[in-house]
Amino acid sequence: RRPPRSTLFPYTTLFRLQPELVASGEETGVPVILRPVKSDGSIFFPYAGNLEVKGKTREQVKKALVRKLSKYFQDPQIDVDIEQYNSQYVMLNGAFNAPTRISLRDIPLTLKQAITTAKGVTEQADIRNLRIIRDGAVYELDYHQLSVNGSLSRIVLKDQDVVYMPPNQSKAYIVGEVGSPQALPIQSNGLTLTDALGSAAGLSPISADGNQVYVIRGVSDTNLRPKVFRLSAKSPAAFLLAGQFNIQKGK
């Protein structure tokens, strides 16, 4: 069972009036004592002893310390802050420039901030199929569309979220009487028929029939017939049409 949120929180305690309690012995004007939270959810503080902090806010921890230290010091002035989080984090894996683990803090972490921390996505990222894995469920998001409409800043990540950007494995297969038959990757910005023919070095000037350029598009339902589109490459208007015809995955 995963420990509750606060059990692994390291607290930084600022003890302003009693510099002799500072472990380092250094007087900097605002003495600091670092107290890591133990696995049982407690910390040890001089004169206060063991203090349960599991499930408590910073203000609650502060009041508990003041109450215990008041037995030994007159009007102790205590401030409590969080030095570092260890128990709550999100992971960014896949086609990011710097996949990383991000510790969560008091301020909510948005999807946009997390991806910025990971230095953005790579050119090989499949940005139409971003996934967030949360509590065993997988949520598929269109990163490109979210970026365009500004929704990345409205998605707040939670503890243990995994953000996965899959690499782009979409390909179009260009075969037949072209200069260079190949499997052509479909980049995140799309691929038109004109681009595809250009990448394949165009139609063969010797053997290709310019009136017989076909795009065969499969369907997810195997009981249905594939769709077949025919282009007459000899028609000037066809080149305009080809520049607007988007190639799809595996087609």
C-alpha positions as CSV (number, residue, x, y, z in Angstrom):
1,R,0.0,0.0,0.0
2,R,1.4,3.4,-0.9
3,P,1.9,5.7,2.1
4,P,-0.4,8.7,2.5
5,R,0.6,11.9,0.8
6,S,2.4,13.6,3.7
7,T,4.4,10.6,5.1
8,L,7.4,11.2,2.9
9,F,7.3,15.0,2.8
10,P,10.7,16.5,4.0
11,Y,9.8,19.6,6.1
12,T,12.1,22.6,6.4
13,T,11.6,24.2,9.8
14,L,12.6,27.8,10.3
15,F,13.3,28.4,14.0
16,R,14.0,32.1,14.4
17,L,14.5,32.7,18.1
18,Q,16.6,29.8,19.3
19,P,19.7,29.6,17.2
20,E,21.2,27.1,19.6
21,L,18.8,24.5,18.3
22,V,20.2,24.7,14.8
23,A,22.0,21.4,14.1
24,S,24.7,23.1,12.0
25,G,25.4,25.7,14.7
26,E,25.5,28.4,12.0
27,E,23.8,31.7,12.8
28,T,22.5,33.2,9.5
29,G,19.8,35.4,11.1
30,V,17.1,32.8,10.2
31,P,18.3,29.3,11.5
32,V,17.1,26.4,9.5
33,I,16.6,22.8,10.6
34,L,15.9,20.1,8.0
35,R,13.8,17.3,9.3
36,P,13.0,14.4,6.9
37,V,9.6,12.8,7.5
38,K,10.1,9.2,8.5
39,S,8.2,6.2,7.0
40,D,5.8,6.2,9.9
41,G,4.7,9.8,9.2
42,S,6.6,11.5,12.0
43,I,9.5,13.9,12.4
44,F,11.9,14.5,15.3
45,F,12.5,18.0,16.5
46,P,14.7,19.1,19.4
47,Y,12.8,19.6,22.7
48,A,9.5,18.7,20.9
49,G,10.5,15.0,20.4
50,N,8.6,12.9,17.9
51,L,5.8,14.7,16.1
52,E,3.1,13.1,13.9
53,V,2.8,15.0,10.6
54,K,1.0,12.4,8.5
55,G,-2.1,13.9,7.0
56,K,-1.4,17.4,8.5
57,T,-1.1,20.7,6.7
58,R,1.9,23.0,7.3
59,E,-0.1,25.2,9.5
60,Q,-1.2,22.2,11.7
61,V,2.4,21.1,12.0
62,K,3.5,24.6,13.0
63,K,0.8,24.9,15.7
64,A,1.8,21.5,17.1
65,L,5.5,22.5,17.3
66,V,4.6,25.8,19.0
67,R,2.5,24.0,21.5
68,K,5.2,21.5,22.4
69,L,8.0,24.1,22.5
70,S,6.0,26.5,24.6
71,K,6.8,24.2,27.5
72,Y,10.4,25.2,27.3
73,F,10.5,28.6,25.5
74,Q,8.5,31.7,25.9
75,D,6.5,32.6,22.7
76,P,8.5,30.4,20.3
77,Q,8.3,31.7,16.7
78,I,8.2,28.8,14.2
79,D,7.6,28.7,10.5
80,V,7.3,25.4,8.5
81,D,7.9,25.0,4.8
82,I,8.4,22.1,2.5
83,E,11.9,21.7,1.2
84,Q,11.3,18.8,-1.2
85,Y,8.6,16.4,-2.1
86,N,9.4,12.8,-2.5
87,S,6.1,10.9,-2.3
88,Q,4.1,12.6,-5.1
89,Y,5.2,12.9,-8.7
90,V,4.2,12.5,-12.3
91,M,6.3,10.7,-15.0
92,L,6.8,11.8,-18.6
93,N,7.9,9.1,-20.9
94,G,8.2,8.5,-24.7
95,A,8.9,11.0,-27.4
96,F,9.9,14.0,-25.2
97,N,13.2,15.8,-25.6
98,A,13.9,15.1,-22.0
99,P,11.7,12.4,-20.4
100,T,11.6,13.1,-16.7
101,R,10.0,12.6,-13.3
102,I,8.5,15.8,-11.8
103,S,7.8,16.1,-8.1
104,L,4.5,17.7,-7.2
105,R,4.3,20.8,-5.0
106,D,1.6,23.0,-3.5
107,I,1.0,24.7,-6.8
108,P,-1.0,22.5,-9.3
109,L,1.0,21.2,-12.2
110,T,-0.6,21.6,-15.6
111,L,0.0,19.4,-18.6
112,K,1.6,22.4,-20.4
113,Q,4.0,23.0,-17.6
114,A,5.0,19.3,-17.4
115,I,5.7,19.1,-21.2
116,T,7.7,22.3,-20.9
117,T,9.8,20.8,-18.1
118,A,10.4,17.8,-20.4
119,K,11.6,20.3,-23.1
120,G,8.8,19.6,-25.5
121,V,8.1,16.8,-27.9
122,T,10.5,15.4,-30.5
123,E,10.0,15.5,-34.2
124,Q,9.2,11.8,-34.1
125,A,6.3,12.3,-31.7
126,D,2.8,11.1,-32.6
127,I,1.2,14.3,-31.3
128,R,-2.3,13.2,-32.2
129,N,-2.2,10.3,-29.7
130,L,-0.9,11.6,-26.4
131,R,-1.9,9.4,-23.5
132,I,-2.3,10.1,-19.8
133,I,-2.4,6.9,-17.6
134,R,-4.3,7.7,-14.3
135,D,-5.5,5.2,-11.7
136,G,-5.3,2.3,-14.2
137,A,-7.3,4.1,-16.9
138,V,-5.8,5.4,-20.2
139,Y,-6.9,8.7,-21.6
140,E,-6.1,9.5,-25.2
141,L,-5.6,13.2,-26.1
142,D,-4.9,15.1,-29.3
143,Y,-1.8,17.1,-28.2
144,H,-1.9,19.1,-31.5
145,Q,-5.5,20.2,-31.0
146,L,-5.0,20.9,-27.3
147,S,-2.0,23.1,-28.2
148,V,-4.0,25.0,-30.8
149,N,-7.0,25.8,-28.6
150,G,-4.9,26.5,-25.5
151,S,-6.4,23.6,-23.4
152,L,-3.0,22.3,-22.2
153,S,-3.0,24.8,-19.4
154,R,-6.5,23.6,-18.2
155,I,-5.4,20.0,-17.7
156,V,-4.1,19.5,-14.2
157,L,-2.0,16.4,-13.5
158,K,-2.4,14.2,-10.4
159,D,-0.1,12.1,-8.2
160,Q,1.2,9.0,-10.0
161,D,0.0,10.2,-13.5
162,V,2.1,8.9,-16.4
163,V,2.2,11.1,-19.5
164,Y,3.2,9.1,-22.5
165,M,3.9,10.5,-25.9
166,P,4.2,7.6,-28.4
167,P,6.7,7.7,-31.3
168,N,5.2,8.2,-34.7
169,Q,4.9,4.9,-36.4
170,S,2.4,5.9,-39.0
171,K,3.5,5.1,-42.6
172,A,2.2,5.3,-46.1
173,Y,3.4,2.7,-48.6
174,I,4.3,4.0,-52.0
175,V,4.7,1.2,-54.6
176,G,4.5,0.7,-58.3
177,E,6.0,2.7,-61.1
178,V,7.6,5.4,-59.1
179,G,11.3,6.4,-58.9
180,S,11.8,5.1,-55.4
181,P,9.1,2.8,-53.9
182,Q,9.2,3.1,-50.1
183,A,7.4,3.2,-46.8
184,L,7.1,6.9,-46.0
185,P,6.6,8.1,-42.4
186,I,3.7,10.4,-41.9
187,Q,4.9,13.3,-39.8
188,S,2.8,15.1,-37.2
189,N,2.1,18.0,-39.7
190,G,0.5,15.5,-42.1
191,L,1.4,14.1,-45.6
192,T,-0.3,15.0,-48.8
193,L,-0.4,12.9,-52.0
194,T,1.9,15.5,-53.7
195,D,4.4,15.2,-50.9
196,A,4.3,11.4,-51.0
197,L,4.9,11.2,-54.8
198,G,7.7,13.8,-54.5
199,S,9.4,11.8,-51.7
200,A,9.2,8.7,-54.0
201,A,11.0,10.6,-56.8
202,G,7.7,11.0,-58.8
203,L,6.2,8.8,-61.4
204,S,8.5,6.8,-63.7
205,P,8.7,8.8,-67.0
206,I,9.2,5.5,-68.9
207,S,6.7,3.0,-67.6
208,A,4.2,4.9,-65.4
209,D,0.7,5.6,-66.6
210,G,-0.1,9.1,-65.3
211,N,-3.8,8.4,-65.6
212,Q,-3.6,5.5,-63.2
213,V,-2.5,6.8,-59.8
214,Y,-4.4,5.1,-57.1
215,V,-4.7,5.7,-53.3
216,I,-6.1,2.6,-51.6
217,R,-7.4,3.4,-48.1
218,G,-8.2,0.5,-45.8
219,V,-11.0,0.5,-43.2
220,S,-11.0,-0.7,-39.6
221,D,-14.0,-3.0,-40.3
222,T,-12.6,-6.0,-42.2
223,N,-16.1,-6.7,-43.5
224,L,-16.0,-3.5,-45.5
225,R,-14.2,-3.0,-48.8
226,P,-11.2,-0.7,-48.9
227,K,-11.8,2.7,-50.5
228,V,-10.0,3.4,-53.8
229,F,-9.2,6.9,-55.1
230,R,-8.0,7.5,-58.6
231,L,-5.9,10.4,-59.8
232,S,-5.1,11.5,-63.3
233,A,-1.6,12.9,-62.9
234,K,-1.7,14.3,-66.4
235,S,-4.4,16.8,-65.5
236,P,-3.1,20.2,-64.2
237,A,-6.1,20.3,-61.8
238,A,-5.1,17.0,-60.4
239,F,-1.9,18.4,-58.9
240,L,-4.0,21.0,-57.1
241,L,-6.2,18.2,-55.8
242,A,-3.2,16.0,-54.8
243,G,-1.8,18.9,-52.7
244,Q,-5.0,18.9,-50.7
245,F,-5.4,15.1,-50.4
246,N,-4.1,13.9,-47.1
247,I,-2.5,10.5,-46.8
248,Q,-3.6,8.5,-43.8
249,K,-1.8,5.8,-41.7
250,G,-1.1,2.7,-43.6
251,K,-2.7,4.0,-46.9
